[in-house]
Amino acid sequence: MIQAPLPVDERERLAALRAYGVLDTPPEERFDRLTRLVARHLGVSISLVSLVDSERQWFKSAVGLAAKETPRTVAFCAHAILTDEPLVVENAFEDERFADNPLVLGQPNVCFYAGAPLITAAGYRLGTLCAIDSEPRSLTPAELEFLRDLAAVAVDEMELSAASSALEEHALALEEQNGLLNAFVHSLSHDLAGPVGRIRSFCEFLRDGDDLPLEECLEHIEHSAFVADRLIRDLRSYVGLTRHAAMEECSVAECFQDAREVLNLDLEAAGARLDVGPLPEVLHYPGLLTTLFTNLLSNAVKYRAERPLEVTVRCEDRGSEWEFSFADNGIGIEEEYLAQVFDLLVRLHSDEIPGSGLGLAICRKIVRHGGGEIHLTSTAGEGTTVTFTLQKSLAPAALPAA
């Protein structure tokens, strides 16, 4: 017996086979119909839709054979997947590759074999549609073409199955996204109702001439308008993140400074001390990086502890990319919540601190949009560190001097 060599594209072939998700699935009428047609039309005792896995051949459909699989080492189909042309063995006892094969010498007593490879659109041969008999025989050209055509139909069925599975997954993803959207609309409506209601109330106080001082009313109205505006800006930022042209070289230091100026009053009110090391140029979108740092600084201010706020920003060279760390000494996050902090609508302190639940989700989307990754570590009561990577600029240079 001569074992079949491995195809030259074996690794890719196996990856393609597993991507179809057919292995070890229950029998299906659409494949059984093909094997019945082969057995009846060609007058053979056995017909199989055989898929050649790494160590076995597994039968998606079988007529005339009870076994579900056999070792690949004895499989005729392992030889049949070596070329695009059907393999025909008219008498296995006269073929040195198979004369002493246990499938020939014992059950199921294979003498005749004809297998047409199952060839995907990408050219991978996943297995065969084969016809087997215990007596020697041959096939006419028309019969061989019939076998080849049905093998193509078997591949079509596998393609349809894969496409159907992909559509089901896409439908589930859309359903999940719709659920998130509905939850977000509900959350945003709830969050906006507070500041909008306060604005109306203080406007009524002013209109009715109540005793509240004008300056105090205006301060309340201004603060409520600011909260509403921040919620709306968060939504617009998240929805519009990917609407940008090509990335460009941009200064992280300038983007950070822009974010700092946006939140200057909040930082001053928090008594914040910012320790910012040298920051390089990267390949990204300046506007998005400003949004990234604005969200990180805003979180540091919102979730500060009852002590002076300290923020430390550092950057390290990681070869093909820069790694940034943004650390604060705020109230931190309990360990049980760390896995969900980048999810949409997550607000771990929603009862005490207003917000949209989009801040860190926006940060993750910005970083990933530029090909980087972002992570967060935190200790409750001590502070939080956000670490993220950004691509180097087209002409990477050393960090600027401090």
C-alpha positions in Angstrom: 0.0 0.0 0.0 1.3 3.5 -0.9 0.1 6.3 1.3 -0.9 9.5 -0.5 1.5 12.5 0.0 0.1 15.7 1.5 -1.1 18.3 -1.0 1.3 21.2 -1.4 -1.4 23.6 0.0 -2.4 21.3 2.9 -2.4 24.0 5.6 -4.5 26.3 3.6 -6.7 23.4 2.4 -7.4 22.3 6.0 -8.2 25.9 7.0 -10.7 26.2 4.1 -12.3 22.9 5.0 -12.8 23.9 8.6 -14.1 27.4 7.6 -17.1 25.7 5.9 -18.1 24.3 9.3 -19.4 21.0 7.7 -17.2 18.5 9.6 -19.1 16.4 12.2 -22.4 17.8 11.3 -25.6 15.6 11.1 -26.7 14.1 7.8 -28.6 16.4 5.4 -31.0 15.4 2.7 -29.4 17.7 0.1 -26.2 15.7 0.3 -27.9 12.3 0.7 -29.8 13.0 -2.5 -26.5 13.3 -4.3 -25.1 10.0 -3.1 -28.3 8.3 -3.9 -28.2 9.6 -7.4 -24.6 8.4 -7.8 -25.4 4.9 -6.5 -28.5 4.6 -8.7 -27.1 6.1 -11.9 -23.7 4.4 -11.8 -25.0 1.1 -10.3 -22.5 1.0 -7.5 -23.0 -0.4 -4.0 -21.4 2.5 -2.1 -21.4 6.3 -2.7 -19.9 8.9 -0.4 -19.5 12.6 0.1 -16.1 12.3 1.8 -14.1 15.2 3.4 -10.4 14.6 4.0 -9.4 16.0 7.4 -5.9 16.0 8.8 -6.0 12.5 10.2 -9.2 11.0 8.7 -11.7 11.0 6.0 -15.1 11.8 7.3 -18.4 11.1 5.5 -21.0 13.9 5.2 -23.2 11.5 3.4 -23.0 7.7 2.8 -25.0 5.2 0.8 -24.2 1.5 1.4 -21.6 2.1 4.2 -22.3 2.3 8.0 -18.9 3.8 9.0 -18.8 7.5 9.6 -15.1 7.9 8.9 -11.9 6.0 8.2 -8.2 6.8 8.8 -6.7 9.1 6.2 -3.8 6.7 5.7 -6.0 4.1 4.0 -8.3 6.5 2.2 -8.6 6.4 -1.6 -9.9 9.9 -1.4 -6.5 11.1 0.0 -5.1 10.2 -3.4 -8.1 11.7 -5.2 -7.5 15.2 -3.8 -4.0 15.5 -5.2 -5.3 16.7 -8.6 -8.4 18.4 -10.1 -9.2 15.4 -12.3 -11.3 12.5 -11.0 -9.4 9.5 -9.8 -10.6 6.2 -11.3 -9.3 2.8 -10.0 -11.0 0.1 -12.1 -9.4 -2.8 -10.2 -7.7 -2.0 -6.8 -6.1 -5.5 -6.8 -4.1 -4.6 -9.8 -3.0 -1.1 -8.5 0.1 -1.1 -6.4 -1.2 1.9 -4.4 -4.1 -0.1 -3.1 -3.6 -3.9 -3.6 -2.8 -4.5 0.0 -5.0 -1.8 1.5 -7.2 -3.1 4.4 -10.3 -1.6 2.8 -9.6 -3.8 -0.3 -8.6 -7.0 1.6 -11.4 -6.6 4.1 -14.7 -4.7 4.5 -16.0 -3.0 2.6 -14.0 -5.0 -0.1 -13.2 -2.0 -2.4 -12.3 -3.1 -5.9 -13.6 -0.3 -8.0 -13.3 3.4 -7.0 -14.1 6.6 -8.8 -13.8 9.9 -6.9 -14.3 13.4 -8.3 -12.7 16.1 -6.0 -14.8 18.7 -4.3 -13.0 21.8 -5.5 -13.9 25.2 -4.0 -13.9 28.5 -5.9 -10.5 29.2 -4.4 -9.1 26.0 -5.8 -8.9 23.9 -2.6 -9.8 20.2 -2.9 -11.7 19.4 0.3 -12.7 15.8 -0.4 -14.6 13.9 -3.0 -17.9 12.6 -4.2 -17.0 9.0 -4.9 -18.5 5.8 -6.2 -17.3 2.4 -4.9 -18.0 -1.2 -5.8 -16.7 -4.7 -4.9 -16.4 -5.7 -8.5 -14.0 -4.3 -11.1 -15.6 -2.0 -13.6 -15.1 1.2 -15.7 -16.9 4.4 -16.3 -18.0 5.9 -19.7 -17.0 9.5 -20.3 -20.6 10.5 -19.8 -20.7 8.7 -16.4 -17.5 10.4 -15.4 -18.9 13.8 -16.4 -22.0 13.0 -14.3 -19.9 12.3 -11.3 -17.9 15.5 -11.8 -21.1 17.6 -12.1 -22.6 16.2 -9.0 -19.3 16.9 -7.1 -19.7 20.6 -8.2 -23.2 20.5 -6.9 -22.0 19.2 -3.5 -19.5 22.2 -3.3 -22.4 24.5 -4.2 -24.4 23.1 -1.3 -21.4 23.6 1.0 -21.1 27.2 -0.2 -24.8 27.8 0.4 -24.6 26.3 3.9 -21.6 28.6 4.7 -23.4 31.6 3.3 -26.5 30.8 5.2 -24.6 30.5 8.5 -22.8 33.8 7.7 -26.2 35.5 7.1 -27.6 34.1 10.4 -24.5 35.4 12.2 -25.0 38.8 10.5 -28.6 38.9 11.4 -27.8 38.1 15.1 -25.2 40.9 15.0 -27.7 43.3 13.6 -30.2 42.3 16.2 -27.7 42.9 18.9 -26.7 46.3 17.4 -30.4 47.2 17.2 -30.7 46.3 20.8 -27.7 48.5 21.7 -29.2 51.3 19.7 -32.5 51.1 21.4 -30.8 50.9 24.8 -28.7 53.9 23.8 -31.7 56.0 22.7 -33.4 55.1 25.9 -30.3 56.0 28.0 -29.7 59.2 26.1 -33.3 60.3 26.3 -33.2 59.6 30.1 -29.9 61.5 30.5 -31.1 64.5 28.4 -34.4 64.7 30.3 -32.5 65.8 33.4 -30.6 68.8 32.1 -33.4 69.9 29.7 -35.9 69.7 32.6 -33.7 71.9 34.8 -33.3 74.4 32.0 -37.0 74.7 31.6 -37.5 74.9 35.4 -35.1 77.8 35.8 -36.4 79.5 32.8 -39.9 79.4 34.5 -38.4 80.8 37.7 -37.0 83.7 35.7 -40.3 84.2 33.8 -42.4 84.1 37.0 -40.1 86.4 38.8 -39.3 84.0 41.7 -36.8 85.0 44.4 -33.8 83.0 43.0 -31.0 85.4 42.0 -30.6 85.9 38.3 -26.9 84.9 38.3 -27.7 81.6 40.2 -30.4 80.8 37.6 -28.1 81.5 34.7 -25.3 79.3 36.3 -27.8 76.4 36.6 -29.0 76.9 33.1 -25.5 77.1 31.7 -24.4 74.0 33.6 -27.4 72.0 32.4 -26.9 73.1 28.8 -23.2 72.0 29.1 -24.3 68.6 30.3 -26.8 68.2 27.4 -24.2 69.4 24.9 -21.6 67.0 26.2 -24.0 64.1 25.7 -24.9 65.1 22.2 -21.2 65.6 21.3 -20.4 62.2 22.6 -23.0 60.6 20.4 -21.9 62.6 17.3 -18.3 61.7 18.0 -19.0 57.9 18.2 -21.2 57.8 15.1 -18.9 59.9 12.9 -15.5 58.4 14.0 -14.7 56.6 10.7 -15.7 59.4 8.3 -12.2 60.5 7.6 -9.8 60.6 4.7 -6.4 59.0 4.7 -4.3 59.1 7.9 -1.6 61.6 8.2 1.5 62.4 10.3 0.3 64.4 13.4 1.9 65.6 16.6 0.5 63.8 19.6 1.8 66.7 21.8 -0.3 69.2 19.8 -3.4 67.0 20.0 -3.0 66.6 23.7 -2.6 70.3 24.2 -5.8 70.9 22.2 -7.6 68.5 24.5 -6.1 70.2 27.5 -7.4 73.6 26.3 -10.9 72.2 25.7 -11.0 71.1 29.3 -9.0 73.9 30.8 -11.6 75.2 33.2 -12.5 71.7 34.4 -8.8 70.9 35.0 -8.3 74.1 36.9 -11.4 73.4 39.0 -10.0 70.0 39.9 -6.6 71.4 40.8 -5.1 69.0 38.3 -1.4 68.5 37.9 -0.4 67.1 34.5 3.0 65.3 34.2 3.4 64.8 30.4 6.6 63.3 29.0 7.9 63.7 25.4 5.3 62.8 22.8 6.1 61.8 19.2 4.5 62.1 15.8 2.2 59.3 14.8 0.2 58.2 11.7 -3.4 58.9 12.6 -6.1 61.6 12.5 -5.4 64.8 14.5 -9.0 65.4 15.2 -9.6 61.9 16.5 -6.5 62.0 18.7 -7.7 65.3 20.2 -11.1 63.5 20.9 -9.2 60.6 22.4 -7.3 62.7 24.9 -10.3 64.9 25.6 -12.2 61.8 26.7 -9.4 60.5 28.8 -8.9 63.8 30.5 -12.6 64.2 31.0 -12.8 60.8 32.7 -9.9 61.7 35.0 -11.7 64.8 36.1 -15.1 63.2 36.5 -13.8 60.2 38.4 -11.2 62.0 40.6 -10.9 61.1 44.3 -11.0 63.5 47.2 -7.4 64.6 46.7 -5.6 66.7 44.1 -5.9 65.2 40.7 -2.7 63.9 39.2 -2.4 62.7 35.6 0.8 61.2 34.1 1.2 60.7 30.4 4.2 58.7 29.0 5.2 57.1 25.7 7.6 54.3 24.9 9.1 53.0 21.6 7.8 49.5 20.8 9.5 48.9 17.5 6.8 49.4 14.8 4.5 51.4 17.1 4.4 53.8 20.0 2.9 52.7 23.3 1.2 55.4 25.4 0.1 55.3 29.0 -2.4 57.7 30.6 -2.5 57.3 34.4 -4.6 59.1 37.0 -5.0 58.8 40.8 -8.7 58.8 40.7 -11.3 56.6 42.4 -10.4 53.6 40.2 -12.6 50.7 39.1 -13.5 47.5 40.9 -11.8 44.5 39.4 -15.2 42.8 38.6 -16.1 45.6 36.2 -12.8 45.9 34.2 -13.9 43.5 31.5 -16.8 45.8 30.4 -15.3 49.3 30.7 -14.9 49.7 26.9 -18.4 48.5 26.1 -21.1 50.9 24.8 -23.4 52.5 27.4 -21.4 51.2 30.4 -21.6 53.7 33.3 -20.2 52.2 36.5 -21.0 55.3 38.6 -24.2 56.3 36.9 -26.0 57.2 40.2 -23.3 59.7 41.2 -21.7 60.9 38.0 -23.6 61.9 34.8 -22.4 60.7 31.4 -23.3 59.0 28.2 -21.4 55.7 28.7 -19.6 56.4 25.5 -16.3 57.8 26.6 -14.1 54.7 26.6 -16.0 53.1 23.8 -15.0 56.2 21.7 -11.4 55.8 22.8 -11.3 52.2 21.8 -12.9 52.9 18.4 -10.4 55.7 17.7 -7.3 53.6 18.6 -8.5 50.5 16.6 -9.4 52.7 13.7 -5.7 53.5 13.4 -4.7 49.9 13.8 -3.8 50.0 17.5 -5.0 48.3 20.7 -6.1 49.7 24.0 -6.2 48.3 27.5 -7.1 49.4 31.0 -5.9 48.5 34.4 -7.2 49.9 37.6 -7.2 49.6 41.4 -10.2 50.8 43.3 -9.3 53.8 45.4 -5.9 54.3 43.9 -6.4 55.1 40.2 -6.6 54.0 36.6 -4.1 53.5 33.8 -5.1 53.4 30.1 -2.5 51.9 27.8 -2.8 52.1 24.0 -0.7 51.8 20.9 -0.5 54.0 17.8 1.4 53.5 14.5 4.6 55.3 14.0 4.7 58.1 11.4 6.0 57.5 7.9 9.4 58.6 9.0 9.7 57.3 12.6 12.0 59.3 14.8 13.2 59.2 18.4 11.1 60.8 21.1 11.6 64.5 21.3 13.7 65.8 24.2 11.8 66.6 27.4 
